[in-house]
């Protein structure tokens, strides 16, 4: 039963006024970026494009060069430097070979490089070489893949294109597939496209614009066919309606459990970053009656496998079962997934294969949405984008008679394919805190800001929790700009308000899945002789510096224990935590309480792998908002000096004759939070330049 659907249009982004002149590398880059701008046409990091042009070599000779996307690049953002250049005349003789292994192909192509210093060529380079056209596009359009992933794929293709397109059954990319596609095009001059079973589309043209226009036209014809045959309920209707009203509360409870189970899946594994998608297309699938079975058929495209695994984890849970059942289903589901993935690996492995972390990359939860995981926020985003595309493919394929995918051996051959793994090897080695989430209080300025910057520099995702919400957002924006996609977020928080502290942790969970590091840094300072110390001053110091640290630490313990993978707390105390502070009884007493609280919690957290340590700074004026108020004048008055002489006074009284900076405290905090301090808890690091009265050793 079909129903009338709105016509899907594919935007043609080509602009003659903006397009580079000619058909060389600049035009290829422009065309590639346009194709990549529409993720319904090309997967993130997927697809490849090429052009053939005549260039001068180092001796001034004319050489025909095949410019093709470099391995691991994303055509949405690729620049001219991202393309490999190969001497085409040295590549074309391979077409007449009867066979060629991947290793032989790669070694051969490496020797045909036109320029040194360019990236390794795409896995599908020979496809571009063997197709006798100046410009070639290989894409993964949802509309084409939907047809390519149905049992009637070849038949439907002929209905749409007649003799204008050829069908090639699925085989893993490489020499043989490229040879088959090249032969199909060479032997059929009237051909306009090649559809690759369970894989994608190849199109071409005499000019860059012609290739782009043809790619969009071929895809548009397929989309029109899908629109005309769309089912009203391709997923069999809804089992659950929409997103639950209390979805955030349930996600806040289950995401740390999922995250902890994923990290614990292999020894010494890193924590992962989670994201949640509750968009309408995702919820339509996740809530459907078909999702439980359809999601387990397999990947919608070979390109998806490394980032989504062959299948997602589907939690067989419904909202009426409640939170406890959800958490139980999450724990059991991850364990089941790990067992099944290990069996999949054992059944298909070859000598030398090393199993990836057997945790799911995609989790589907009726009523709550799709949870995606990755080594960082960008990795989770790649997983999200790709499975969103898979949902669209399954939706359209279901309307055409069913969705089919790669077999388990075919999937494994892609997931553990050395040429595919080479792309992953291009990434830099992970930093010490990659995948970790750090919540830093008082991070809108001063010491907290420096700590956030230092932890972020070594890979951590940062949650800025500060009473100054605008200042916190500024810091989060700076970190994201410097470090990359979703690397920091901010939430307004008063550490003295229990509900706000709890809300900040919920924000962290919904942003990243949990928290691994909590830095208690928020603070104030006040100075007065005891007879002038008001009850309000006393209570304010205790409330922020003692009670506030307690609230932040308590919620950290609750969250870290639900994750079940340990954690780190770092308290930013003061020299006054251990040394008497003249005219600072309220401040010093609260700072002493911080230190003792940290020691108590170190004892409590040991069994759960939660470490608690303290850093004791002194005399830090640079960048601190505390010194913008009366504290500077009050402390200067205590020492009988002018306020502008305070930094000089602090430097002179230290053993090392130095001023201490926020970055110095940040470095000590980083060390305590890093794996380097894995066997340190209940510890104290003084970063004060050496103040003898504050020596703890």
VMD Tcl script that draws the C-alpha trace (Angstrom):
set ca {
  {0.00 0.00 0.00}
  {1.55 3.28 -1.07}
  {0.69 6.77 0.00}
  {1.35 10.15 -1.52}
  {4.55 11.65 -0.14}
  {6.03 15.12 -0.64}
  {8.57 15.13 -3.42}
  {12.14 15.05 -2.16}
  {14.37 17.61 -3.81}
  {18.15 17.48 -3.99}
  {19.73 20.91 -3.88}
  {22.11 21.75 -6.72}
  {24.74 23.90 -5.04}
  {26.88 24.60 -8.08}
  {27.51 28.32 -8.55}
  {29.22 29.31 -11.78}
  {30.36 32.58 -10.24}
  {32.11 30.75 -7.38}
  {33.35 27.66 -9.22}
  {37.07 27.69 -10.11}
  {37.96 28.10 -13.75}
  {39.03 25.01 -15.64}
  {38.69 21.36 -14.69}
  {41.81 20.79 -12.63}
  {42.45 20.16 -8.96}
  {40.73 23.36 -7.80}
  {37.52 22.42 -9.58}
  {37.72 18.86 -8.18}
  {37.99 20.28 -4.67}
  {34.99 22.55 -5.27}
  {32.88 19.68 -6.62}
  {33.89 17.40 -3.79}
  {32.96 19.95 -1.14}
  {29.55 20.46 -2.76}
  {28.83 16.72 -2.76}
  {30.00 16.34 0.82}
  {27.81 19.23 1.96}
  {24.76 16.97 1.56}
  {25.09 13.93 3.81}
  {22.22 12.20 2.01}
  {24.64 11.95 -0.93}
  {27.96 11.09 0.71}
  {28.71 9.61 4.11}
  {31.02 11.50 6.42}
  {34.57 10.30 5.59}
  {33.05 8.23 2.78}
  {32.93 8.43 -1.00}
  {35.71 9.54 -3.31}
  {36.08 11.81 -6.29}
  {38.68 12.28 -9.00}
  {39.83 14.21 -12.03}
  {42.46 13.60 -14.68}
  {44.63 16.49 -15.81}
  {47.88 17.11 -17.66}
  {50.62 18.48 -15.40}
  {54.32 19.29 -15.74}
  {56.63 16.95 -13.85}
  {59.94 17.92 -12.28}
  {61.64 17.74 -15.67}
  {59.02 19.86 -17.40}
  {57.41 16.91 -19.20}
  {53.65 16.62 -19.69}
  {52.20 13.91 -17.48}
  {48.56 12.85 -17.19}
  {47.79 12.83 -13.48}
  {44.91 11.11 -11.74}
  {43.93 13.25 -8.77}
  {41.90 11.18 -6.31}
  {40.75 11.66 -2.74}
  {43.34 10.73 -0.16}
  {42.57 7.88 2.23}
  {40.66 8.93 5.34}
  {39.65 12.38 4.10}
  {36.14 13.79 4.22}
  {35.14 15.31 0.91}
  {32.99 17.89 2.68}
  {36.10 19.59 4.01}
  {38.89 18.30 1.79}
  {41.35 20.84 0.37}
  {43.60 20.54 -2.65}
  {46.32 19.13 -0.39}
  {44.02 16.23 0.54}
  {44.17 14.60 -2.90}
  {46.69 12.02 -4.00}
  {48.26 12.43 -7.44}
  {49.19 9.35 -9.51}
  {50.74 9.04 -12.95}
  {47.81 7.65 -14.91}
  {49.86 6.04 -17.70}
  {51.56 3.88 -15.07}
  {48.24 2.89 -13.49}
  {46.19 1.97 -16.56}
  {48.18 -1.19 -17.49}
  {46.78 -2.81 -14.35}
  {43.39 -3.12 -16.08}
  {44.67 -6.05 -18.13}
  {45.96 -8.03 -15.16}
  {43.93 -11.15 -14.27}
  {44.13 -10.49 -10.52}
  {45.88 -8.46 -7.85}
  {45.93 -8.65 -4.07}
  {45.30 -5.59 -1.93}
  {48.90 -5.57 -0.83}
  {50.17 -5.77 -4.40}
  {47.78 -3.04 -5.52}
  {48.77 -0.66 -2.72}
  {52.50 -1.22 -3.22}
  {52.17 -0.69 -6.96}
  {50.11 2.50 -6.66}
  {52.53 3.93 -4.11}
  {55.23 3.77 -6.79}
  {53.14 5.78 -9.26}
  {52.99 8.91 -7.09}
  {53.30 12.12 -9.08}
  {54.27 14.31 -6.13}
  {55.94 13.50 -2.84}
  {54.27 14.52 0.38}
  {50.70 13.84 -0.68}
  {48.41 11.42 1.20}
  {48.01 7.79 0.26}
  {45.41 7.31 -2.45}
  {41.86 6.11 -1.76}
  {41.14 2.41 -1.49}
  {39.05 2.75 -4.65}
  {41.63 4.56 -6.76}
  {41.61 1.96 -9.54}
  {37.87 2.49 -9.99}
  {38.62 6.10 -10.92}
  {41.50 5.12 -13.15}
  {39.65 2.42 -15.07}
  {36.54 4.51 -15.80}
  {37.45 6.29 -19.06}
  {36.16 9.73 -18.12}
  {37.91 12.91 -17.05}
  {35.83 13.30 -13.87}
  {34.44 10.48 -11.70}
  {32.29 10.56 -8.55}
  {31.76 7.62 -6.21}
  {29.02 8.42 -3.71}
  {26.81 6.68 -1.16}
  {23.41 8.30 -1.67}
  {20.61 7.15 0.63}
  {18.31 6.74 -2.36}
  {20.71 4.54 -4.32}
  {21.78 2.44 -1.34}
  {18.15 1.81 -0.44}
  {17.70 0.22 -3.86}
  {21.08 -1.51 -3.67}
  {20.04 -3.06 -0.33}
  {16.83 -4.71 -1.51}
  {16.41 -8.21 -2.91}
  {14.97 -6.66 -6.10}
  {17.83 -4.18 -6.55}
  {18.83 -5.07 -10.13}
  {15.19 -5.20 -11.23}
  {14.34 -1.84 -9.67}
  {17.44 -0.28 -11.17}
  {16.32 -1.35 -14.64}
  {12.83 0.07 -13.97}
  {14.39 3.44 -13.21}
  {17.27 3.69 -15.69}
  {16.72 1.03 -18.32}
  {20.05 0.48 -20.10}
  {21.56 3.73 -18.81}
  {22.93 2.10 -15.66}
  {24.80 -1.11 -14.94}
  {24.55 -3.25 -11.81}
  {27.58 -4.82 -10.12}
  {26.99 -7.38 -7.39}
  {28.65 -6.72 -4.04}
  {32.28 -7.60 -3.60}
  {34.75 -5.88 -1.32}
  {36.33 -2.76 -2.87}
  {39.66 -3.31 -4.53}
  {41.15 -4.51 -7.79}
  {38.38 -6.87 -8.93}
  {35.52 -4.46 -8.24}
  {37.36 -1.64 -10.00}
  {38.03 -3.89 -12.99}
  {34.36 -4.91 -13.19}
  {33.18 -1.31 -13.09}
  {35.80 -0.19 -15.60}
  {34.79 -2.98 -17.99}
  {31.09 -2.15 -17.67}
  {31.71 1.47 -18.60}
  {34.18 0.71 -21.40}
  {31.90 -1.88 -22.98}
  {28.76 0.25 -22.84}
  {29.37 3.73 -24.30}
  {25.80 4.84 -23.54}
  {26.08 4.07 -19.84}
  {25.52 6.92 -17.38}
  {26.07 5.22 -14.04}
  {27.03 2.04 -12.22}
  {25.08 0.89 -9.16}
  {27.12 -1.20 -6.74}
  {25.09 -3.77 -4.82}
  {24.89 -2.98 -1.07}
  {27.39 -0.20 -1.62}
  {26.78 2.90 -3.72}
  {26.96 4.74 -7.02}
  {29.56 5.65 -9.65}
  {28.96 8.51 -12.10}
  {31.19 10.55 -14.40}
  {31.40 13.44 -16.85}
  {33.58 15.30 -19.31}
  {33.65 18.39 -17.10}
  {33.52 18.81 -13.36}
  {30.12 20.50 -13.56}
  {28.76 17.80 -15.89}
  {29.87 15.09 -13.46}
  {28.26 16.90 -10.54}
  {25.02 17.55 -12.40}
  {24.81 13.94 -13.59}
  {25.42 12.62 -10.09}
  {22.52 14.68 -8.77}
  {20.27 13.76 -11.71}
  {20.86 10.02 -11.32}
  {20.24 10.23 -7.58}
  {17.18 12.39 -8.15}
  {15.64 9.75 -10.43}
  {16.12 7.14 -7.73}
  {14.65 9.43 -5.10}
  {11.61 10.11 -7.27}
  {11.04 6.36 -7.55}
  {11.30 5.99 -3.77}
  {8.87 8.87 -3.23}
  {6.38 7.21 -5.55}
  {6.63 3.88 -3.72}
  {6.90 5.09 -0.13}
  {4.86 3.19 2.43}
  {2.84 5.06 5.03}
  {4.27 2.82 7.78}
  {7.45 1.20 6.44}
  {8.50 0.16 9.96}
  {5.21 -1.50 10.81}
  {3.85 1.30 12.95}
  {4.78 2.57 16.39}
  {5.26 0.45 19.50}
  {6.02 3.57 21.56}
  {4.85 7.11 20.87}
  {7.36 9.96 20.63}
  {9.92 10.93 23.26}
  {8.96 10.27 26.87}
  {8.19 13.28 29.06}
  {10.75 12.16 31.64}
  {13.32 11.18 29.02}
  {16.05 13.40 30.46}
  {15.70 11.85 33.91}
  {15.84 8.32 32.51}
  {18.79 9.16 30.28}
  {20.60 10.71 33.22}
  {20.19 7.39 35.02}
  {21.07 5.03 32.17}
  {23.81 6.84 30.24}
  {26.46 6.49 32.99}
  {25.60 2.78 33.23}
  {26.01 2.34 29.48}
  {29.18 4.39 29.44}
  {30.72 2.44 32.29}
  {29.82 -0.90 30.72}
  {31.33 0.18 27.41}
  {34.60 1.27 29.04}
  {34.83 -1.92 31.05}
  {34.46 -4.06 27.93}
  {38.18 -4.64 27.53}
  {41.15 -4.34 29.90}
  {42.75 -0.88 30.00}
  {40.12 0.51 27.65}
  {39.49 4.22 27.50}
  {36.22 5.86 28.46}
  {33.90 6.82 25.63}
  {31.86 9.90 24.88}
  {28.11 9.47 24.38}
  {25.58 11.56 22.51}
  {21.80 11.25 22.21}
  {19.65 11.79 19.13}
  {15.89 12.23 19.57}
  {15.14 13.66 16.12}
  {11.84 12.68 14.50}
  {13.35 10.29 11.88}
  {15.34 8.51 14.59}
  {12.37 8.21 16.95}
  {10.15 6.87 14.16}
  {12.55 3.96 13.76}
  {13.57 3.41 17.38}
  {9.93 3.37 18.52}
  {8.73 1.13 15.70}
  {7.57 -2.46 15.83}
  {10.15 -3.44 13.23}
  {13.22 -1.92 14.91}
  {14.09 -4.90 17.12}
  {14.53 -7.22 14.13}
  {15.35 -4.80 11.32}
  {18.21 -3.19 13.24}
  {19.92 -6.58 13.49}
  {20.04 -7.28 9.74}
  {23.34 -5.50 9.26}
  {25.01 -2.30 8.10}
  {23.48 -0.21 5.33}
  {26.84 0.47 3.68}
  {30.38 -0.90 4.03}
  {31.60 2.58 4.98}
  {29.49 2.45 8.15}
  {31.07 -0.61 9.71}
  {34.14 0.85 11.35}
  {32.07 3.57 13.02}
  {28.79 1.79 13.82}
  {29.76 -1.90 13.96}
  {27.67 -4.44 12.07}
  {24.57 -4.02 14.23}
  {23.48 -1.74 17.08}
  {22.44 -2.76 20.56}
  {18.64 -2.67 20.74}
  {17.28 -2.54 24.29}
  {14.09 -4.57 24.48}
  {12.50 -2.21 27.00}
  {9.29 -0.22 27.08}
  {8.57 2.91 29.15}
  {6.03 1.27 31.40}
  {8.74 -1.03 32.74}
  {10.41 1.85 34.55}
  {13.92 3.01 35.40}
  {15.18 -0.05 37.26}
  {14.26 -2.30 34.36}
  {15.96 0.12 31.94}
  {19.22 0.02 33.88}
  {19.06 -3.77 34.12}
  {18.39 -4.00 30.38}
  {21.33 -1.71 29.65}
  {23.77 -3.75 31.73}
  {22.56 -7.06 30.34}
  {22.41 -5.68 26.81}
  {26.03 -4.54 26.75}
  {27.19 -7.86 28.16}
  {25.18 -9.75 25.55}
  {26.52 -7.52 22.78}
  {30.09 -8.14 23.93}
  {29.58 -11.90 23.94}
  {28.00 -11.89 20.49}
  {30.67 -9.59 19.07}
  {33.43 -11.82 20.42}
  {31.76 -14.81 18.75}
  {31.51 -12.87 15.47}
  {35.21 -12.06 15.73}
  {36.22 -15.65 16.51}
  {34.15 -17.05 13.64}
  {35.71 -14.74 11.04}
  {39.17 -13.85 12.31}
  {42.35 -14.41 10.37}
  {45.87 -14.75 11.69}
  {47.12 -11.57 13.28}
  {43.71 -9.95 13.80}
  {43.26 -8.15 17.12}
  {39.71 -7.67 18.31}
  {38.41 -4.12 18.64}
  {36.64 -3.10 21.81}
  {33.53 -5.32 21.66}
  {31.19 -2.61 22.93}
  {28.29 -1.22 20.87}
  {28.72 2.04 19.01}
  {24.95 2.53 18.63}
  {22.27 1.85 21.25}
  {18.57 2.10 20.41}
  {16.14 2.71 23.31}
  {12.38 2.97 22.64}
  {10.98 6.22 23.96}
  {14.44 7.67 24.64}
  {16.21 7.72 21.30}
  {19.52 6.68 19.80}
  {22.69 6.73 21.89}
  {25.98 6.92 19.99}
  {29.45 6.37 21.36}
  {32.90 7.33 20.19}
  {36.43 7.87 21.46}
  {35.57 11.57 21.50}
  {32.61 13.80 20.70}
  {33.45 13.79 17.00}
  {33.61 10.00 16.97}
  {30.15 9.83 18.54}
  {28.93 12.33 15.95}
  {30.28 10.21 13.08}
  {28.45 7.20 14.50}
  {25.27 9.28 14.83}
  {25.43 10.61 11.30}
  {26.08 7.23 9.75}
  {23.34 5.38 11.61}
  {20.90 8.18 10.83}
  {21.68 7.53 7.19}
  {21.20 3.79 7.77}
  {17.73 4.45 9.20}
  {16.75 6.33 6.05}
  {18.07 3.51 3.88}
  {16.16 0.89 5.88}
  {13.01 2.98 5.68}
  {13.11 3.26 1.90}
  {14.26 -0.34 1.38}
  {11.42 -1.61 3.55}
  {8.96 0.07 1.20}
  {10.56 -1.73 -1.74}
  {10.23 -5.26 -0.38}
  {12.78 -5.51 2.40}
  {16.26 -4.56 3.56}
  {19.27 -6.81 2.97}
  {22.84 -6.26 4.09}
  {26.30 -7.73 3.99}
  {26.70 -11.18 5.50}
  {28.70 -11.53 8.70}
  {31.85 -12.68 6.82}
  {31.46 -9.81 4.33}
  {31.05 -7.33 7.19}
  {34.08 -8.68 9.00}
  {36.15 -8.47 5.82}
  {35.45 -4.72 5.75}
  {35.65 -4.01 9.48}
  {39.06 -5.70 9.82}
  {40.29 -4.93 6.31}
  {43.93 -3.73 6.48}
  {43.24 -1.02 3.91}
  {40.32 0.26 5.99}
  {42.36 0.07 9.18}
  {45.01 2.18 7.49}
  {42.60 5.12 7.65}
  {42.41 4.75 11.42}
  {46.20 4.60 11.65}
  {46.37 8.11 10.21}
  {44.88 9.53 13.38}
  {47.34 10.79 15.99}
  {47.85 8.66 19.08}
  {45.24 9.42 21.76}
  {46.28 11.79 24.52}
  {46.25 10.73 28.16}
  {42.78 12.12 28.89}
  {41.13 11.32 25.55}
  {37.54 10.26 26.14}
  {37.51 11.59 29.71}
  {34.97 14.14 30.91}
  {36.07 16.73 33.47}
  {33.67 18.95 35.41}
  {35.51 22.03 36.70}
  {33.80 24.43 39.10}
  {34.64 28.11 39.05}
  {36.20 27.74 35.63}
  {35.06 31.03 34.12}
  {38.29 32.71 35.26}
  {41.58 32.35 37.09}
  {42.73 28.97 38.33}
  {39.60 27.17 37.13}
  {39.95 28.49 33.62}
  {43.60 27.46 33.50}
  {42.68 23.97 34.75}
  {39.98 23.61 32.11}
  {42.45 24.65 29.42}
  {45.13 22.23 30.65}
  {42.83 19.23 30.90}
  {41.34 20.03 27.51}
  {44.80 20.27 25.96}
  {45.42 16.66 26.91}
  {42.17 15.36 25.44}
  {39.50 15.83 28.12}
  {36.00 17.06 27.33}
  {35.22 19.91 29.71}
  {32.09 20.90 31.59}
  {32.41 24.48 32.86}
  {30.28 24.90 36.01}
  {30.34 28.47 37.25}
  {28.05 31.03 38.86}
  {29.17 33.35 36.06}
  {27.24 31.59 33.29}
  {28.25 34.06 30.57}
  {31.93 33.85 31.49}
  {31.70 30.05 31.58}
  {30.17 29.98 28.12}
  {32.99 32.16 26.82}
  {35.56 29.68 28.13}
  {33.61 26.73 26.69}
  {33.45 28.43 23.29}
  {37.20 29.09 23.39}
  {37.97 25.46 24.21}
  {35.68 24.12 21.50}
  {37.23 26.44 18.93}
  {40.72 25.36 19.96}
  {40.12 21.62 20.43}
  {37.30 20.67 18.07}
  {33.71 19.53 17.87}
  {31.76 19.68 21.17}
  {34.92 19.63 23.27}
  {33.44 21.83 26.00}
  {30.09 22.88 27.40}
  {29.00 25.26 30.12}
  {26.30 25.35 32.75}
  {25.51 27.97 35.36}
  {25.93 26.62 38.89}
  {25.95 27.93 42.43}
  {27.89 25.37 44.47}
  {25.83 26.19 47.57}
  {22.56 25.18 45.90}
  {22.03 21.41 45.98}
  {19.58 21.41 43.07}
  {21.96 23.43 40.89}
  {24.85 21.09 41.61}
  {22.69 18.11 40.70}
  {21.52 19.89 37.54}
  {25.14 20.55 36.52}
  {25.95 16.84 36.71}
  {22.81 16.03 34.76}
  {23.97 18.52 32.12}
  {27.32 16.73 31.98}
  {25.64 13.34 31.59}
  {23.29 14.48 28.84}
  {26.20 16.22 27.06}
  {28.82 13.46 27.25}
  {27.42 10.46 29.12}
  {29.09 10.94 32.49}
  {32.02 12.46 34.40}
  {35.47 11.01 35.11}
  {37.18 13.99 36.73}
  {35.65 16.53 39.11}
  {37.71 19.55 40.09}
  {36.45 21.41 43.17}
  {37.79 24.89 42.53}
  {35.01 27.45 43.02}
  {35.91 29.88 45.74}
  {35.78 33.23 47.46}
  {38.07 34.95 49.92}
  {37.56 37.36 52.78}
  {39.83 38.85 55.41}
  {39.11 40.45 58.78}
  {40.29 40.22 62.36}
  {38.18 37.77 64.33}
  {36.36 40.51 66.26}
  {35.33 42.04 62.93}
  {34.33 38.74 61.33}
  {30.57 38.76 60.95}
  {28.40 35.69 61.10}
  {27.44 36.37 57.50}
  {31.14 36.34 56.48}
  {31.74 33.14 58.43}
  {28.71 31.38 56.97}
  {29.49 32.53 53.45}
  {33.00 31.05 53.59}
  {31.70 27.80 55.05}
  {28.86 27.61 52.57}
  {30.97 28.03 49.43}
  {34.29 26.52 50.46}
  {33.13 23.68 52.67}
  {29.48 22.87 51.94}
  {29.93 23.61 48.24}
  {32.88 21.23 47.99}
  {30.84 18.60 49.82}
  {27.90 18.90 47.39}
  {30.09 18.72 44.29}
  {32.04 15.76 45.69}
  {28.94 13.87 46.81}
  {27.32 14.07 43.37}
  {30.61 13.04 41.77}
  {30.70 9.92 43.97}
  {27.10 9.03 43.12}
  {27.76 9.38 39.38}
  {31.15 7.67 39.37}
  {29.82 4.70 41.29}
  {26.97 4.33 38.80}
  {29.57 4.25 36.01}
  {31.54 1.66 37.92}
  {34.89 2.61 36.42}
  {36.49 4.71 39.15}
  {37.22 8.40 38.86}
  {39.24 11.36 40.09}
  {38.45 14.28 42.35}
  {40.90 17.14 42.79}
  {40.31 19.75 45.48}
  {41.91 23.17 45.00}
  {42.65 24.14 48.57}
  {45.08 26.77 49.78}
  {48.26 27.34 51.74}
  {45.74 28.30 54.43}
  {44.49 24.70 54.47}
  {47.52 23.83 56.59}
  {48.98 27.19 57.68}
  {47.33 29.68 60.01}
  {46.10 32.77 58.21}
  {46.25 35.99 60.17}
  {43.00 37.94 59.87}
  {41.53 35.11 57.78}
  {39.94 32.74 60.29}
  {36.76 32.19 58.31}
  {38.59 31.55 55.06}
  {41.35 29.42 56.60}
  {38.94 27.27 58.61}
  {36.88 26.53 55.50}
  {40.01 25.73 53.52}
  {41.18 23.36 56.26}
  {37.78 21.67 56.08}
  {38.24 21.17 52.33}
  {41.51 19.36 52.86}
  {40.15 17.09 55.55}
  {37.04 16.35 53.47}
  {39.30 15.31 50.60}
  {41.23 12.95 52.86}
  {38.02 11.41 54.21}
  {36.67 10.89 50.70}
  {39.95 9.34 49.56}
  {39.37 6.67 52.18}
  {35.75 6.18 51.14}
  {36.46 6.11 47.41}
  {39.34 3.66 47.36}
  {37.27 0.52 47.02}
  {35.43 2.05 44.04}
  {38.65 3.21 42.37}
  {37.83 6.86 43.05}
  {40.93 8.88 43.86}
  {40.75 12.17 45.78}
  {43.72 14.51 46.02}
  {44.38 18.17 46.82}
  {46.45 21.00 45.40}
  {47.38 23.83 47.77}
  {48.26 27.10 46.01}
  {49.15 30.46 47.51}
  {49.26 34.07 46.45}
  {47.84 33.73 42.95}
  {46.69 37.10 41.74}
  {46.89 36.71 37.94}
  {43.52 36.22 36.27}
  {41.63 35.58 39.50}
  {38.28 37.29 40.04}
  {38.73 36.89 43.82}
  {41.37 39.60 43.78}
  {39.08 42.02 41.97}
  {37.15 42.64 45.17}
  {38.17 43.66 48.69}
  {40.47 40.66 49.24}
  {43.54 42.38 47.75}
  {43.15 45.46 49.93}
  {42.32 43.36 52.99}
  {45.35 41.11 52.61}
  {47.62 44.09 51.88}
  {46.36 45.78 55.03}
  {47.09 42.64 57.03}
  {50.73 42.77 55.92}
  {50.97 46.58 56.18}
  {51.77 47.16 52.52}
  {50.16 48.92 49.58}
  {47.79 46.77 47.47}
  {49.98 47.16 44.37}
  {52.93 45.67 46.29}
  {51.15 42.43 47.11}
  {52.59 40.31 44.29}
  {56.10 41.47 45.17}
  {55.44 40.63 48.82}
  {54.22 37.12 48.01}
  {57.22 36.46 45.78}
  {59.70 37.65 48.38}
  {58.33 35.43 51.13}
  {58.66 32.20 49.11}
  {61.63 29.90 49.38}
  {62.05 29.89 45.60}
  {61.43 33.65 45.22}
  {58.77 33.16 42.55}
  {55.20 34.19 41.86}
  {52.76 31.35 41.41}
  {50.47 31.45 38.34}
  {47.15 29.77 37.54}
  {48.95 27.60 34.98}
  {51.14 26.19 37.75}
  {48.08 24.98 39.65}
  {46.61 23.61 36.43}
  {49.72 21.52 35.81}
  {49.56 19.94 39.26}
  {45.83 19.30 38.84}
  {46.42 17.66 35.48}
  {49.03 15.32 36.94}
  {46.73 14.22 39.76}
  {43.87 13.63 37.32}
  {46.01 11.75 34.80}
  {46.98 8.07 34.63}
  {50.46 9.10 35.81}
  {49.02 9.49 39.33}
  {47.00 6.26 39.19}
  {48.38 5.09 42.55}
  {48.05 8.39 44.40}
  {45.07 9.23 46.60}
  {44.67 11.30 49.74}
  {47.68 13.23 48.54}
  {48.58 16.89 48.78}
  {50.70 18.91 46.37}
  {51.78 22.36 47.49}
  {52.24 24.84 44.67}
  {53.18 27.98 46.55}
  {56.81 28.66 45.72}
  {57.76 27.25 49.09}
  {56.09 28.69 52.20}
  {57.75 27.03 55.23}
  {54.70 27.38 57.46}
  {52.69 25.44 54.89}
  {55.12 22.55 54.44}
  {53.25 19.26 54.78}
  {56.31 17.08 54.51}
}
mol new
graphics top color blue
foreach p $ca { graphics top sphere $p radius 0.5 }
foreach p [lrange $ca 0 end-1] q [lrange $ca 1 end] { graphics top cylinder $p $q radius 0.2 }
display resetview
